[in-house]
Amino acid sequence: MLLMMAEVLHFSRLAQYDSANAFLNFFAYHQSHVPWAGCSLHDLIQPSFSLLVGVALPYSLASRKSKGSTFRELLSHALIRSLILIAVGIILRRRFTFEDTLTQIGLGYPFLFLLGFAKVRVQWIALIAILFFYWMAWALYPNQASTGFAHNFTGFAAHWNKNANFGHAFDQVFLNLFPREEPFIANSGGYLTLSFIPTLGTMILGLLSGQWLLQLPRRQALKRIFLSAAALLPLSLALHFSGICPIVKRIWTPSWTLFSGGLCFVLLTAFHYLLPEPDHPRWSMPLMVIGRNSIAAYLIAHVLEPFFMPLFPGWATLLLYWLLLYAMYRRNFFLRI
């Protein structure tokens, strides 16, 4: 959420005025999504957020069960949460589109909730099945060139070309079922509705790691998470460089689920070591202010920039964002869905 709010610094825009500045170019790259294949730090925002939804679920279920909530009550709450997330994402985009992070999480959340009651073996089977059959649907869709768009793969990987793929064909039908000023032809960024399916895979990875953290001794849980990262990263890279399934965040390829999941596992392990429980170091307080109110931070980053940026420079806008969250933190006001 800090990285998302920091978009107001506009490093990519500054780098255009000083293209030889290595410092600005470095931060511009990592404050932007890569055009297609690959990964920047900015590309890890959405998978991190999605994975942490899964991490939090075992804790949430355990807390609500201890308070006597029935399965029916929990399911009802999960469905309401899902609908709210979908609606908020659509409202933020101001049109019927389902690419927003909140919408993508909302579409997959009911399935994640049900998997939270399943055995670990079933959760692993669900993860593998989701990624394999999603990959299969794309692999069987007729291979075609990405006419009018850059970022063409060649050979088998061309099944994942921008706006010339299975997910794009689905959206040309699905999104035109909703009221629109003009018929949907293509998403300029290549983003897709069906990405919620492999995003569910990311959330399942979070669910598994959340269960380890809740049920196992801390050191053992972190070791398991880190070893999982050590397995996911080379597997995803092998799929990418072999052309079997390229790593593309914008369409959330199965290899991206594995790759970003591995990187998120590394970050999760690192932050658990940097922030020992129960007492967190003082330097972590600015991050805690943001993390405790992640939904509010997300909305602030999307809603307030047009109002603040004409009045304040980027660094001042970012500071005002944080002060607003700090005021909410001091008053124990946390926005939850």
Residue pairs with C-beta under 8 A, 6 or more apart in sequence:
1 45
1 49
1 290
1 291
1 294
1 297
1 298
1 301
2 287
2 290
2 297
3 31
3 41
3 42
3 45
4 45
4 297
4 298
4 301
5 290
5 297
5 300
5 301
5 318
5 321
5 322
6 31
6 318
7 31
7 301
7 305
8 305
8 308
8 309
8 314
8 317
8 318
8 321
9 27
9 31
9 314
9 315
9 318
10 314
11 24
11 27
11 28
11 31
12 28
12 31
12 32
14 24
14 28
15 21
15 24
15 25
15 27
15 28
18 24
19 25
29 40
30 40
30 41
30 42
31 40
31 41
31 42
32 40
32 42
33 40
33 42
33 43
33 189
33 249
33 250
34 40
34 43
34 249
35 150
35 151
36 150
36 151
36 162
36 190
36 248
36 250
37 151
37 153
37 240
37 246
37 247
37 248
38 247
39 247
39 249
39 259
39 260
39 263
43 249
43 260
44 260
44 263
44 264
44 267
45 101
46 101
46 104
46 199
46 249
47 199
47 202
47 249
47 256
47 257
47 260
47 261
47 263
47 264
48 264
48 267
49 101
49 105
49 294
49 298
50 101
50 104
50 105
50 199
50 202
50 203
50 206
51 202
51 203
51 205
51 206
51 209
51 261
51 264
51 268
52 206
52 294
53 105
53 109
53 112
53 203
53 206
54 112
54 202
54 203
54 204
54 205
54 206
54 207
54 208
54 209
54 210
55 206
55 207
55 209
55 210
55 213
55 268
56 206
56 210
57 112
57 113
57 116
57 206
57 207
57 210
58 116
58 207
58 210
58 211
58 213
58 214
58 215
59 210
59 214
61 74
61 116
61 117
62 214
64 73
64 74
64 77
65 74
69 77
71 117
74 113
75 113
78 109
78 110
78 113
79 110
81 106
81 109
81 337
82 106
82 107
82 109
82 110
83 106
84 106
84 337
85 102
85 103
85 105
85 106
85 109
85 337
86 98
86 102
86 103
86 106
86 107
87 106
88 102
88 103
88 299
88 337
89 98
89 100
89 101
89 102
89 103
89 104
89 106
90 96
90 97
90 98
90 100
90 103
92 100
92 102
92 299
92 302
92 303
93 99
93 100
93 103
95 180
96 175
96 178
96 179
96 180
97 103
97 175
97 187
97 193
98 104
98 107
98 193
98 196
99 187
99 189
99 191
99 192
99 193
99 195
101 298
102 298
103 196
104 195
104 196
104 199
105 196
105 199
105 203
107 196
108 196
108 197
108 199
108 200
108 203
109 203
111 200
112 200
112 203
112 204
112 207
115 122
115 123
115 126
115 204
115 207
116 207
118 126
120 208
120 211
123 204
123 207
123 208
124 208
126 204
127 201
127 204
127 205
127 208
130 197
130 198
130 200
130 201
130 204
131 198
131 201
131 254
131 257
131 258
132 254
134 194
134 197
134 198
134 254
135 245
135 253
135 254
137 166
138 159
138 160
138 165
138 166
138 167
138 253
139 156
139 159
141 159
141 165
141 166
141 169
143 156
143 158
143 159
144 158
144 161
144 164
145 152
145 158
145 161
145 164
146 152
146 161
146 162
146 163
146 164
147 164
148 163
149 161
149 162
149 163
149 164
149 186
149 190
150 162
151 161
151 162
151 190
152 158
152 161
152 162
153 159
153 160
153 161
153 243
153 246
155 243
156 243
156 244
157 243
157 244
157 245
157 246
158 164
159 165
159 166
160 245
160 246
160 248
160 251
160 253
162 190
162 250
162 251
163 186
163 187
163 190
165 251
166 194
167 192
167 193
167 194
167 195
167 251
168 186
168 187
168 190
168 192
170 192
170 193
170 194
171 184
171 187
171 192
171 193
171 194
172 184
172 185
172 186
174 193
175 184
175 193
176 183
176 184
189 250
190 250
190 251
191 250
191 251
192 251
192 252
195 251
195 252
198 252
198 253
198 254
198 256
198 257
199 252
199 257
201 254
201 257
201 261
202 257
202 260
202 261
202 264
205 228
205 257
205 261
205 264
205 265
206 264
208 228
209 221
209 225
209 228
209 265
209 268
212 220
212 221
212 224
212 225
213 221
213 222
213 225
213 272
215 221
216 224
218 272
218 277
222 269
222 272
222 273
225 265
225 268
225 269
226 265
226 266
226 269
228 262
228 265
229 261
229 262
229 263
229 265
229 266
229 269
230 262
231 262
232 258
232 259
232 261
232 262
232 265
233 258
233 259
233 262
233 263
235 258
236 247
236 255
236 256
236 258
236 259
236 262
237 247
237 259
239 245
239 246
239 247
239 254
239 255
239 258
240 246
240 247
240 255
240 259
244 255
245 253
245 254
245 255
246 253
246 255
247 253
247 255
247 256
247 259
248 256
249 256
249 260
274 281
274 284
275 281
275 284
280 288
286 322
288 329
289 322
289 325
289 326
289 329
290 297
290 322
290 325
292 329
292 334
293 325
293 328
293 329
293 333
293 334
293 335
295 335
295 336
295 337
296 325
296 328
296 334
296 335
297 321
297 325
299 335
300 321
300 324
300 325
301 321
304 317
304 321
305 317
308 317
308 320
308 321
309 317
312 320
328 334
328 335
